[in-house]
Amino acid sequence: MTDRSQRTRIQPVVRKVIHAWDPYRLLEIGAPDDEWDREILQIVERVNQITSPAAAARVISEVFTEAFHPEGFGQVDCAEVGRKLFSALKDAGLIQTVEQAGD
């Protein structure tokens, strides 16, 4: 992804989903609001890879595994948040789904 205006539109959607997920419950216990910004920005940069809920789970899994460790961030562990992210991005018209890509 190279378009800055797209990143500006995508980032708040990704941020909302990741903040609601809040692995480790850091925001819940008072961590600063920017706690997940590094991971959010990495997901935003890879949003072109998100064409399905499974692809969203894979991107989240890879970003959080790299940032922390694989335990708790496998694709299965990230499936629900992946579905939520995919749905939020799709509903906002910010991603192209596999079906749309084939048109």
N, C-alpha and C positions, 0 to 999 in steps of 0.2 A: 504494500500500500504506500502510495507516495503523496496523495492529495491531502494537504493539511486541513482543508475544510471538511473532508470526510472524517479524518481523525477527530476533529473537534466535535462532530456530531455523534461519532461512535463511542468516544470515551465515556460520556456520562451514562450511557446504556450499560456498558461493561462494568463501570464503577458501581452502579446500583445493584447489579446482580452479584458481584463479588462481595460487596459490603453486606448484602443480605445473607450470603453464604458464610462469610467471616470465619474461615477455618481457624482453629485455635481460640475462637471467641475473643480475640484481642480488642476489637472495637467495643464489644460488650463490656469489657472490664476497664475501659477508659483509655485505650491506646489512641494516639493522635489519628485524626481523620485521614491522614495521608499514609497510613500504615501499609496499605496494599498497592500504593501507586506504582511502584516499580513493576509488579506483576501485571497490573491493569494495563500499563503502557505496552508491555510485551505482548499481551493478548490483543490489544488494539492493532499492533504492528502485524499480527498474524491473522487478522480477521478475514483476509482473502482465502484462508484455508478452511474457514468455517462454512460448510455447505450442507451440513446435516447435524442433528444432535450428537451423533457419535464423533463427528469431526470436532465439534466444540468441546466435548469431553476430552478428546485427545490433546487438543491445544492447551486446555487448562491443566491437564495432567502433566504435560511436558514442562510447562512454565513453572508450576509449583514444585514439581520433582526437582528441577534444576535449582530452584531457589532454596529448597529445604532438603527433602529426602523423599525416596519413593514410597515409604510407608505412609499410607493414608491418602496418597495422591495418584493411585493407579487409575486407569481409565474407568474401571468399574466404580471406584470410589467417587469419581468426578462425573458419573453419568447423570445424576439428577441436576447438578449445577450446569452441566453441559446442555441438558434439555432446556433449562430456564434461560440460559444465555442465547441459545439458538432461537428460541421462541421470541425473546425480547428484541433481538436484532432483526429477525424476520418481520415481526409486527411493526417495527419502526421503518421498514423498507431499506435497511442498511446492508443487507447481504443478498447474494444471489444463491438460491437453492439449487440442488442438483437438477431438479426438474426444469427450472428456469434456464440453467446453463445449457441444457440440451435443445432449447428452442431455437 
